Structures are given as structure tokens and as C-alpha cells.
Amino acid sequence: MLVAAVLVWWGSPGPVFFRQRRMGRDGREFTLYKFRSMCPRKGSNSSITVSGDVRITPIGILLRRYKLDELPQFWNVLRGDMSLVGPRPKLPHHEALCMACRPGITGVATLAFRKEEEFLSEIPEDQLEIFYETFVKPAKAQLDLEYMRSATLRSDAKILWRTVSACLFSGETAAAESAETIIHYEVAARTQSGRHSPAPVSHSIARPAAYPASLNQEL
């Protein structure tokens, strides 16, 4: 962590740590910590980051590839804000899901979308926000709900092992796993997305060729 902090400080102007308010257990807000991997004064102000985003620093590319930017969250674990395994720590204004357990550094949804930036880079920029709101967020919410209903010590240990393996030996199929997850929860995503007034099914959200090959073209 000390080496990572020095690299962030040396690599680009700005603070070493990224701080953001997140929603924790039973709706209690807390400050989440990460190593800064982006330059806040470059590029757009979009909250969605894709592979090749100009805001990501050279050091940030390395940190994000191996998830080293997440290491300061161990401080959140020590403080009792987070757990090692749990649902994703959400932005308070993004979702109304009230978590009955602490959010985790890793989890089922985190693993399923561990290559989210590469996956989303294939979606046209002008349709990225609606695609994320309509399909990605509902799929993540379903994974988090299922985790909270069925989590055990054994399942958490398995998730930790998968996380370490994914960080060290990331496969080329990880981006495809995100698409498969969305397809699996397509019905739930369509129901959830009704609140966002998406385009009718007959009108594609993006050009078919822009989608990853494993993603259902009807999406």
C-alpha cells in the first residue's frame, strides 16, 4: 500500500486517496477510500468509466488492472463500515436497496462485473447511460439480493478465493461473463427498467454491431 501511495503521488497531480460517500448497512452512510486512479480535471464528468477513459492515469491503469486501488478499503473494514465480502457499496442517491449487511470489498456482483470497463467500452457513448441504468444496475441489484439471502461463511471463503484468482490470473472471458449475467437477469432488468422509461423493444438502444458478441441483440 505504501508503494502504491507513492506511485499515485508521483504519477499525477492530485490527492493520493479518492474519497466518496457510500451507503452502508441499514442505510448508514460512510466515507469509502480508494487510491486515486483518475485525473478529475480531464475528460467528462460521467460517473461511468470505460476502458481507455482519458481520465485514468498511467499509474491508475496498473492499479485498476489488479484492483490495487481498492486496498485502502481495508481501513473501512477495520472501522466496521465494510466487510471483506458483501454487496457492492452503493452511492446513496443511486439505489433504494437497503442492505441488511455490510457492503464488501468484493462480492458476487463485483466478480461478475470485474471487467465492466472493457465490457462497457463496446457500448456507444451516447447510449451508455441508459444502457447502464436499464440493464447493468438491475442485474447487479439482483446478484446482491441473492447474496444477502443465501450468504454463508463457506460461500464467502469461496468468493475470496475467486477474487484473488481473478486479480492474479484474469481471463479473456471475464467481459463475456458480464454479458451473460445481464442475459440471465434480462426479465428482472426489463421489469426494473420500467422506472426509467426505456425505448420500446422494437427500437434497439444501440447499433447491433456495437454490442459484445455474447450479448443478446434484442437488448
NORUR-V958735 format. One record per residue. N is the residue number from 1. RES is the residue in one small letter. SS is DSSP state (@ for helix, = for strand, . for the rest). NEAR is the number of other ideal C-beta (glycine too) atoms within 8 Angstrom. D_LAST is the distance of its C-alpha to the last C-alpha in whole Angstrom. Layout:
<<N/RES/SS/NEAR/D_LAST> <N/RES/SS/NEAR/D_LAST>>
This chain:
<<1/m/./6/41> <2/l/@/5/44> <3/v/@/6/43> <4/a/@/12/39> <5/a/@/10/41> <6/v/@/8/43> <7/l/@/11/41> <8/v/@/16/39> <9/w/@/7/42> <10/w/@/6/43> <11/g/@/9/40> <12/s/./9/39> <13/p/./3/40> <14/g/./6/39> <15/p/./5/40> <16/v/./7/39> <17/f/=/9/37> <18/f/=/11/34> <19/r/=/6/34> <20/q/=/8/32> <21/r/=/8/32> <22/r/=/13/30> <23/m/=/12/30> <24/g/./14/31> <25/r/@/9/33> <26/d/@/7/33> <27/g/@/8/32> <28/r/./7/35> <29/e/=/8/34> <30/f/=/11/35> <31/t/=/8/35> <32/l/=/13/33> <33/y/=/10/34> <34/k/=/12/33> <35/f/=/14/35> <36/r/./13/34> <37/s/./14/31> <38/m/=/12/31> <39/c/./10/33> <40/p/./6/32> <41/r/./3/34> <42/k/./7/31> <43/g/./6/28> <44/s/./4/26> <45/n/./3/26> <46/s/./7/22> <47/s/./5/22> <48/i/./8/19> <49/t/./9/21> <50/v/./11/19> <51/s/./7/21> <52/g/./5/24> <53/d/./10/24> <54/v/./6/28> <55/r/./10/29> <56/i/=/10/29> <57/t/./12/32> <58/p/@/7/34> <59/i/@/12/35> <60/g/@/15/32> <61/i/@/10/30> <62/l/@/10/32> <63/l/@/15/32> <64/r/@/12/28> <65/r/@/7/28> <66/y/./8/30> <67/k/./9/29> <68/l/@/10/33> <69/d/@/13/32> <70/e/@/8/31> <71/l/./9/35> <72/p/./11/37> <73/q/@/12/35> <74/f/@/8/37> <75/w/@/8/39> <76/n/@/13/37> <77/v/@/12/37> <78/l/@/6/41> <79/r/@/7/41> <80/g/./5/39> <81/d/./11/36> <82/m/=/15/34> <83/s/=/10/34> <84/l/=/10/33> <85/v/=/11/30> <86/g/./13/28> <87/p/./14/25> <88/r/./10/24> <89/p/./10/27> <90/k/=/12/25> <91/l/./10/26> <92/p/./8/28> <93/h/./3/26> <94/h/./6/22> <95/e/./8/22> <96/a/./3/24> <97/l/./9/24> <98/c/./6/28> <99/m/./16/29> <100/a/./6/32> <101/c/./10/32> <102/r/./11/32> <103/p/=/17/29> <104/g/=/14/30> <105/i/=/12/30> <106/t/=/10/27> <107/g/./15/25> <108/v/@/10/23> <109/a/@/13/20> <110/t/@/12/22> <111/l/@/12/22> <112/a/@/12/18> <113/f/./12/18> <114/r/./10/21> <115/k/./11/19> <116/e/@/9/17> <117/e/@/11/18> <118/e/@/11/18> <119/f/@/12/14> <120/l/@/14/14> <121/s/./9/16> <122/e/./8/14> <123/i/./12/12> <124/p/./8/14> <125/e/@/5/16> <126/d/@/4/16> <127/q/@/10/12> <128/l/@/13/13> <129/e/@/8/14> <130/i/@/11/12> <131/f/@/13/9> <132/y/@/11/12> <133/e/@/9/13> <134/t/@/13/10> <135/f/@/12/8> <136/v/@/14/11> <137/k/@/12/14> <138/p/@/14/14> <139/a/@/16/13> <140/k/@/12/16> <141/a/@/11/18> <142/q/@/10/18> <143/l/@/14/19> <144/d/@/15/22> <145/l/@/9/23> <146/e/@/9/23> <147/y/@/13/25> <148/m/@/11/28> <149/r/@/6/28> <150/s/@/7/29> <151/a/./10/30> <152/t/./6/34> <153/l/@/5/36> <154/r/@/6/35> <155/s/@/9/31> <156/d/@/11/32> <157/a/@/8/34> <158/k/@/8/32> <159/i/@/13/29> <160/l/@/11/32> <161/w/@/8/32> <162/r/@/9/29> <163/t/@/11/29> <164/v/@/8/32> <165/s/@/8/31> <166/a/@/11/27> <167/c/@/8/29> <168/l/@/7/32> <169/f/./5/30> <170/s/./9/27> <171/g/./5/25> <172/e/./4/23> <173/t/./6/20> <174/a/@/12/19> <175/a/@/11/16> <176/a/@/10/15> <177/e/@/10/16> <178/s/@/14/14> <179/a/@/12/10> <180/e/@/9/12> <181/t/@/12/13> <182/i/@/14/9> <183/i/@/11/9> <184/h/@/7/12> <185/y/./12/12> <186/e/@/11/8> <187/v/@/6/11> <188/a/@/10/13> <189/a/@/13/10> <190/r/@/8/9> <191/t/@/8/13> <192/q/@/10/14> <193/s/@/12/12> <194/g/@/8/14> <195/r/@/5/17> <196/h/@/8/15> <197/s/./4/14> <198/p/./9/11> <199/a/./6/10> <200/p/./5/10> <201/v/./4/8> <202/s/./3/10> <203/h/./6/10> <204/s/./7/7> <205/i/./10/7> <206/a/./10/9> <207/r/./6/10> <208/p/@/7/9> <209/a/@/4/12> <210/a/@/8/12> <211/y/./11/9> <212/p/./9/11> <213/a/./5/12> <214/s/./7/11> <215/l/./10/8> <216/n/./6/6> <217/q/./7/5> <218/e/./4/4> <219/l/./10/0>>
